[in-house]
């Protein structure tokens, strides 16, 4: 079975399942489905950053600051987050990623419910060659410096900005108590 043949739950604006479709069809027709985004950091706190392979169905050869992907039919967000993180990083035995927030990503061509997670990867990574062309770990400042000089996946870039806002709001709430 190819990635395009994977069966996904199709969901409505409330994230309720309304049907199923193969991934390739969901992508081609812009059917709303579920995805997970996992921010993976190494023991030094640096962020895993990679370039997607040219064979990816969506956003080929784009850079990304998250690992993740689609949630399969009947799979929970939490199950998908652990599976995707271990697959893309090429490790096993990761701690369960911590859920942070969920939002609806919408663009003219794509729509998916996006659950955002974070995980610390204490293990050496061996990224999946079918998914990852190139990778490194960057500090937050290094990543910020590269946001304007690479082609980033648009959903990852939006998620990155939302995560930054989420953390800033948490910091403000913590200082006002």
Residue, then its C-alpha position, 0 to 999 in steps of 0.5 A: x500500500x502506498x501513502x496515497x492509499x492510506x484510509x483517512x477519516x474525513x471530518x467536519x468543521x467540528x472534527x466529527x467523522x463524516x466519512x472515509x477516503x484514501x489519502x490521495x483522494x482526500x488531498x486531491x479533493x481538499x477533504x478535511x481530515x486530521x493531522x498531528x504536528x510534533x515539535x521534537x527537541x534534542x537533550x540540548x533543547x534544539x529543534x529538529x528541522x528537516x527538508x521533506x523528500x521530493x516524493x512527498x504527496x503534499x509540500x514536496x522538498x519544503x522545509x519543516x520544523x515539525x515531524x508529523x502527518x495524518x491520523x489514520x482511520x480509527x486512530x487517536x491523535x495521541x496514537x498518531x503523534x507517537x507513531x509519526x514522531x517515532x517513524x520520522x525521527x527513526x527511533x523507538x521508545x520515545x516518551x508519549x508526546x505532550x498535547x498542547x492545543x488543536x486548531x483548524x488549518x485551512x488554505x485554498x487547497x487544504x483543510x485539516x484539524x491539527x493537533x500540536x504536540x511536543x516531545x524530547x528526543x533523548x535518542x540519536x535520530x535516524x530519520x526515515x529516508x522516504x520522508x526526510x531528505x536532510x535534517x539538523x537541530x537548530x536553536x530557536x534563534x537559529x530557526x528564526x534567522x532562517x524563516x525568511x530564506x527557505x521554502x517552509x511548509x505553510x501549515x508548519x509555518x502557521x503552526x510554528x507561529x501559533x505555538x509561539x503565541x500559545x507559549x507567549x500567552x502562557x508566559x503572560x498568564x504565569x506572570x500575572x498571577 
